[in-house]
Amino acid sequence: DTMTKHGTRIALTLLVLIAGLIVVRWIDKTLRKVLPRFIPGQSVVRTICHVIYVVLVAVVVSTAAEEYGATLLNVIRFLSIVTLTAFGIIIFHHQGL
């Protein structure tokens, strides 16, 4: 009964999540190959790629959560906290703190 009632929504949410994460992975790999040509310093390139990756994953997760029926405002609040925490970790790791 639950799968009949929510199965399509769950399947569509998983499709959005999986497809989005595949695209994010492709973008990340492409940026890691292309950015060193334009930006000197491997650590700067890594930091930029990490930040872009976190933002893209947050967008994919929020899109999937909204597709599932979550309130967009609550998703944005939660992902803002998670994203800012990830940025802090990336910056502190980059600085060697």
Secondary structure as UniProt FT lines:
FT   HELIX           2..38
FT   HELIX           42..68
FT   HELIX           72..95
//
